[in-house]
């Protein structure tokens, strides 16, 4: 890059920074605009301040069955218009309209609120109906039956054992074989000792 090219690069960089600074200064509001914005955004009269720690729903009416129309965040301040007869819901001005917030989640300051009658309860778009023909198919009446009767078991009789008569043994008893085998073993042992000498 030659000297002319580097001067041209520095000139473009300086012109870009000057333009960005000028646009930034022009975008800043004047002190009169700042005061007007603060006056417009700060509600007057009775206000509510959100004390709930999470985002809070704003509903179209005083109850959880009304539609959610927006949310408020912790610390948000809105103008309060009234309170429900049960003092559970507060009507507020919300995005160029009205909304309702749950009273235990906010603090009220600047005066007392008037009781406002809530809007009519929304009717559901779909009503739950049951086809009578279909319901009749599953509605069965139990048939009457005779109650079961108790049949006692047959009486228990203890088993009877008859003594077994002594069976006469035939032949030689097993004990005699053991004695004879012991004697033969002793004779074989004695013979083996004698034959080794």
Long-range contacts (C-beta under 8 A, 24 or more apart in sequence): 42-77, 43-77, 43-78, 43-79, 43-93, 44-79, 44-110, 45-79, 45-80, 45-110, 45-111, 46-79, 46-80, 46-108, 46-109, 46-110, 46-111, 46-112, 46-113, 47-77, 47-78, 47-79, 47-80, 47-108, 47-109, 47-110, 48-77, 48-78, 48-80, 48-90, 48-92, 48-101, 48-106, 48-107, 48-108, 48-109, 49-75, 49-76, 49-77, 49-106, 49-107, 49-109, 50-74, 50-75, 50-76, 50-77, 50-101, 50-105, 50-106, 51-105, 51-106, 51-107, 52-105, 52-106, 56-101, 56-102, 56-105, 56-106, 57-101, 58-92, 58-94, 58-99, 58-100, 58-101, 59-99, 59-100, 59-101, 60-99, 60-100, 60-119, 60-122, 61-100, 61-118, 61-119, 61-121, 61-122, 62-88, 62-89, 62-91, 62-100, 62-118, 63-89, 63-118, 63-121, 65-121, 65-122, 66-100, 66-122, 67-122, 69-94, 69-95, 69-97, 69-99, 70-94, 70-95, 70-99, 72-101, 80-108, 80-110, 80-113, 81-113, 81-116, 82-113, 82-114, 82-115, 82-116, 83-113, 83-114, 83-115, 83-116, 84-115, 84-116, 84-118, 85-115, 85-117, 85-118, 89-118, 91-116
